[in-house]
Amino acid sequence: DDELKNVLENYIKLIHKTWEYGFADTVYRWTANNGINKNGEVTQADFGEIITRKDWVVYDIENKRWEYFAKYLKKDIKEYYLKRMNEEMTEEKLNELWGRKLN
């Protein structure tokens, strides 16, 4: 579980990094649409569901779209996943980060 929690924390960092570049993955399937590089960092592996519209990401945040994926997780990691995603996937954080690396 500790290893999964570490991967999840790195996945959250990846989401924030993609926001900085003005795009986002709308599926939140961190165990399927991503990989881990040789440095232990979570990387984007599936670009088929990437969006560049901030208003769509706001919609995902308002509807807590990541909760749909949570049903596939075992109880302990599910609780941690939902807690951390609810803390980190906020409109305030999105506004702070969105597109700031594009200028």
Secondary structure, DSSP 8 states (H G I E B T S, - for coil): -HHHHHHHHHHHHHHHHHHHTT-EESS--TTTSEEE-TTS-EEE---TTEE--HHHHHHHHHTTTHHHHHTTS-HHHHHHHHHHHHHH--HHHHHHHTTTT--
